[in-house]
């Protein structure tokens, strides 16, 4: 099974030495990477690094502001690194006005990107599944009023009290990638409570079941593990070893 890695998971190593971080990730066994910023690297240099280490860019986390400020440059960067998927990592949606503005931006940019051979996705956190200040469920609004694809972050859906397995079924046809993530769920009745990220298999999310469902539905699996415990590379190494154990059990 080929797994991808959201490079925010190794942001500490990426900031120090982007090329060496990619080397480490490839040696661990990841075959795809999903950058969340490029730490000042030129697209041509990133393309060389990816080829050298046998990696592909499955998608990038790129905010709507980048499209507003430099649409042509953003598209050119994706073309240069051989990436056909741009994933909005989140956007303001806490009011009806903010959500309406996001819908308008998505509906403006999606056909523009499609004309360039790039698919547009949206990555959720928990808040998209919970009522905003106007009482709207942002994910429902996006589903109904845009054609954007969804990169389902399965932990954040779980944290919001939903079944990631049911959402994976519900949005067949609009999902290409999922984020496979683990952690400890937030207690929304406690204002001080926060969700806590963990390496795969070290939290309470249904990671093994999500992996199995993703394979069944043909989704690409991108690992995200945000805790830097004790470093990003250490944490994501534990993640891939956990997945390799599951792969071996399936064989």
LUMMAR-350312 format. One record per residue (C-alpha): residue number from 0; residue in one letter; x, y, z. Coordinates in Angstrom, 3 decimals. Example, Ala and Ser with C-alpha at 12.3 -4.5 7.8 and 13.67 -1.06 7.14 Angstrom:
<pts>
resi/resn/c1/c2/c3
0/A/12.300/-4.500/7.800
1/S/13.670/-1.060/7.140
</pts>
This chain:
<pts>
resi/resn/c1/c2/c3
0/X/0.000/0.000/0.000
1/X/1.313/3.437/-0.904
2/X/0.870/6.179/1.674
3/X/1.298/9.920/1.456
4/X/2.401/12.356/4.125
5/X/1.138/15.857/4.833
6/X/4.422/17.688/5.279
7/X/3.037/19.902/8.046
8/X/3.701/16.793/10.119
9/X/7.461/17.331/9.671
10/X/7.485/21.118/9.611
11/X/10.358/21.217/12.101
12/X/12.624/19.211/9.781
13/X/11.329/20.976/6.645
14/X/12.236/24.372/8.043
15/X/15.782/23.219/8.777
16/X/16.520/21.349/5.546
17/X/13.716/20.749/3.048
18/X/15.690/18.341/0.837
19/X/16.878/16.230/3.752
20/X/13.352/16.100/5.128
21/X/12.143/14.664/1.810
22/X/14.967/12.134/1.878
23/X/13.978/10.985/5.366
24/X/10.303/10.724/4.433
25/X/11.092/8.622/1.366
26/X/13.403/6.328/3.329
27/X/10.637/5.710/5.856
28/X/8.431/4.371/3.057
29/X/6.119/7.242/2.176
30/X/5.584/7.521/-1.566
31/X/3.566/10.750/-1.838
32/X/3.900/14.095/-0.118
33/X/1.405/16.892/0.420
34/X/3.277/20.140/0.992
35/X/1.825/22.862/3.199
36/X/4.195/25.594/2.089
37/X/7.588/25.267/0.453
38/X/9.862/27.187/2.837
39/X/11.155/29.436/0.093
40/X/12.109/26.610/-2.277
41/X/11.873/27.260/-6.014
42/X/9.476/24.999/-7.871
43/X/12.203/23.704/-10.192
44/X/14.335/22.693/-7.192
45/X/11.400/20.944/-5.507
46/X/10.731/19.012/-8.719
47/X/14.334/17.797/-8.753
48/X/14.128/16.756/-5.101
49/X/10.916/14.814/-5.664
50/X/12.431/12.935/-8.606
51/X/15.632/12.217/-6.699
52/X/13.786/10.617/-3.794
53/X/11.101/8.833/-5.811
54/X/8.246/10.939/-4.440
55/X/5.207/12.522/-6.050
56/X/3.274/15.578/-4.886
57/X/-0.245/14.250/-4.377
58/X/-1.579/17.723/-3.642
59/X/-0.681/20.969/-1.934
60/X/-2.340/22.814/0.902
61/X/-2.713/26.242/-0.658
62/X/-4.961/28.945/0.749
63/X/-7.427/31.036/-1.169
64/X/-5.240/34.079/-0.533
65/X/-2.514/32.586/-2.747
66/X/-5.033/32.340/-5.580
67/X/-6.190/35.909/-4.953
68/X/-2.672/37.303/-4.888
69/X/-0.946/35.286/-7.620
70/X/-3.194/32.877/-9.471
71/X/-0.832/32.479/-12.429
72/X/2.206/31.918/-10.217
73/X/0.376/29.375/-8.069
74/X/-0.702/27.429/-11.149
75/X/2.814/27.569/-12.594
76/X/4.286/26.204/-9.355
77/X/1.882/23.265/-9.405
78/X/2.688/22.508/-13.026
79/X/6.424/22.660/-12.338
80/X/6.245/20.081/-9.524
81/X/3.798/17.853/-11.411
82/X/0.891/18.397/-9.031
83/X/-2.700/18.381/-10.314
84/X/-4.510/18.869/-6.998
85/X/-4.804/22.054/-4.951
86/X/-6.362/21.696/-1.527
87/X/-7.726/24.663/0.412
88/X/-6.567/23.957/3.984
89/X/-9.492/25.864/5.480
90/X/-11.130/29.280/5.172
91/X/-13.178/31.670/7.298
92/X/-16.778/30.507/7.674
93/X/-17.867/31.617/11.138
94/X/-20.623/33.901/9.810
95/X/-23.036/33.782/6.880
96/X/-21.060/36.575/5.210
97/X/-17.739/34.745/5.513
98/X/-19.228/31.489/4.297
99/X/-20.898/33.200/1.346
100/X/-17.581/34.808/0.410
101/X/-15.825/31.445/0.547
102/X/-18.464/29.835/-1.667
103/X/-18.089/32.670/-4.158
104/X/-14.303/32.288/-4.247
105/X/-14.487/28.525/-4.699
106/X/-17.019/28.830/-7.487
107/X/-14.844/31.435/-9.184
108/X/-11.549/29.559/-8.929
109/X/-12.672/25.974/-9.495
110/X/-13.361/26.358/-13.253
111/X/-10.255/28.512/-13.658
112/X/-8.123/25.792/-12.097
113/X/-9.902/23.068/-14.063
114/X/-8.959/24.885/-17.266
115/X/-5.347/24.518/-16.132
116/X/-5.751/20.814/-15.359
117/X/-5.859/21.293/-11.590
118/X/-8.578/19.895/-9.307
119/X/-9.758/21.990/-6.342
120/X/-10.399/20.386/-2.953
121/X/-11.397/21.600/0.509
122/X/-9.868/20.240/3.741
123/X/-12.073/20.325/6.815
124/X/-11.446/20.854/10.467
125/X/-14.128/20.137/13.056
126/X/-15.792/23.532/12.749
127/X/-17.121/22.846/9.240
128/X/-19.344/20.154/10.766
129/X/-20.607/22.307/13.643
130/X/-23.024/25.275/13.505
131/X/-21.365/28.616/12.828
132/X/-22.563/31.831/14.441
133/X/-25.308/32.040/11.822
134/X/-26.439/28.469/12.539
135/X/-25.059/27.082/9.276
136/X/-23.126/23.858/8.807
137/X/-20.352/24.984/6.482
138/X/-19.642/21.537/5.054
139/X/-23.296/21.124/4.092
140/X/-23.252/24.522/2.383
141/X/-20.111/23.621/0.434
142/X/-21.639/20.301/-0.587
143/X/-24.841/21.940/-1.799
144/X/-23.555/25.137/-3.382
145/X/-20.148/24.250/-4.843
146/X/-18.640/21.395/-6.796
147/X/-15.437/21.418/-4.745
148/X/-13.895/18.059/-3.919
149/X/-13.374/17.147/-0.279
150/X/-10.157/16.050/1.350
151/X/-11.820/14.498/4.372
152/X/-9.772/14.929/7.521
153/X/-11.061/11.891/9.338
154/X/-9.830/12.869/12.797
155/X/-11.427/16.307/12.721
156/X/-14.701/14.730/11.600
157/X/-14.402/12.230/14.466
158/X/-13.608/15.080/16.847
159/X/-16.837/16.815/15.761
160/X/-18.788/13.720/16.819
161/X/-19.384/12.298/13.337
162/X/-18.487/8.953/11.846
163/X/-15.654/9.359/9.339
164/X/-16.657/6.008/7.865
165/X/-20.163/7.269/7.087
166/X/-18.799/10.498/5.601
167/X/-16.413/8.535/3.384
168/X/-19.420/6.643/2.049
169/X/-21.626/9.722/1.779
170/X/-19.199/11.741/-0.325
171/X/-18.120/9.070/-2.782
172/X/-17.444/10.842/-6.035
173/X/-16.201/13.967/-4.231
174/X/-13.264/12.433/-2.374
175/X/-9.877/11.508/-3.828
176/X/-7.770/11.853/-0.686
177/X/-8.358/11.455/3.021
178/X/-6.230/12.568/5.922
179/X/-5.588/9.603/8.179
180/X/-4.972/11.065/11.606
181/X/-5.243/10.068/15.245
182/X/-5.690/11.940/18.479
183/X/-7.733/12.518/21.609
184/X/-11.125/14.088/21.122
185/X/-12.070/17.499/22.470
186/X/-14.717/17.755/25.202
187/X/-16.921/20.498/23.792
188/X/-18.689/20.899/27.148
189/X/-15.398/22.112/28.643
190/X/-14.260/25.523/27.320
191/X/-10.668/24.666/28.233
192/X/-10.624/21.355/26.394
193/X/-8.715/20.982/23.141
194/X/-8.192/18.082/20.785
195/X/-4.741/16.553/21.059
196/X/-2.922/14.979/18.142
197/X/-1.248/11.596/18.449
198/X/0.692/9.304/16.144
199/X/-1.432/6.709/14.349
200/X/-2.544/3.981/16.726
201/X/-1.806/6.084/19.820
202/X/-5.112/7.951/20.076
203/X/-8.807/7.103/20.144
204/X/-9.864/7.666/16.516
205/X/-10.931/4.588/14.478
206/X/-7.738/4.658/12.423
207/X/-7.635/0.997/11.393
208/X/-11.271/1.042/10.278
209/X/-10.785/4.284/8.362
210/X/-7.759/2.852/6.567
211/X/-9.722/-0.253/5.628
212/X/-12.665/1.798/4.329
213/X/-10.363/4.074/2.334
214/X/-8.783/1.075/0.635
215/X/-12.222/-0.371/-0.073
216/X/-13.397/2.891/-1.665
217/X/-10.190/3.503/-3.587
218/X/-9.176/6.700/-1.792
219/X/-5.567/7.822/-1.524
220/X/-4.401/7.868/2.105
221/X/-2.401/10.867/3.315
222/X/-1.054/10.629/6.854
223/X/-1.087/13.696/9.048
224/X/0.351/13.662/12.559
225/X/0.916/17.085/14.030
226/X/2.424/16.560/17.484
227/X/6.193/16.714/16.727
228/X/6.607/14.012/19.404
229/X/9.499/14.310/20.114
230/X/10.190/15.471/16.547
231/X/8.151/15.384/13.355
232/X/10.271/12.649/11.737
233/X/10.088/10.504/14.891
234/X/6.302/10.771/15.025
235/X/5.646/10.039/11.352
236/X/8.060/7.108/11.486
237/X/5.832/5.569/14.167
238/X/2.835/6.238/11.907
239/X/4.258/4.414/8.889
240/X/5.409/1.494/11.028
241/X/1.872/1.192/12.395
242/X/0.494/1.148/8.845
243/X/3.092/-1.370/7.724
244/X/1.962/-3.681/10.520
245/X/-1.612/-3.387/9.277
246/X/-0.435/-4.050/5.709
247/X/1.392/-7.167/6.856
248/X/-1.699/-8.407/8.694
249/X/-3.701/-7.998/5.471
250/X/-1.220/-9.953/3.378
</pts>
